[in-house]
């Protein structure tokens, strides 16, 4: 097994820690294999309806890789991908309750760049933290990981065409 040892220049926050304005954080986005390819080619496209988190349009990401590997719902593991991304959160609004007065207007009427729902807030079905980033240009893909049963497989291609694969069993699918 090959391992990388490097210090990321981006912050890795614990799931329940509030993000600070104007910081760049490592987060994760669960998607299908086909959409992952499209995101790498064309960038993220914001959801129009807000999916299940009910924060309105934007790109949904999480600092919790355990949450990201569950998405998209209804897709088999071998067709799922988890994107490790760096997110410039800009101005962050904490949405800490269902029916929060800014739940769907945090960006359009109040000028926030990211909405953050802490873990344990009943409005998120998984009960895990989540983020909605309004402008997809604030998100850059760092790595693509393949979900395989109880494993995460990290694959990337070097400029010389060599593909490197890292496999670890750190995350259990639910």
Helices and strands as residue ranges (DSSP letters): E 24-32, H 33-42, E 59-61, H 65-68, G 77-79, E 80-88, E 92-94, E 114-117, E 130-133, G 136-138, E 139-148, E 151-157, E 163-168
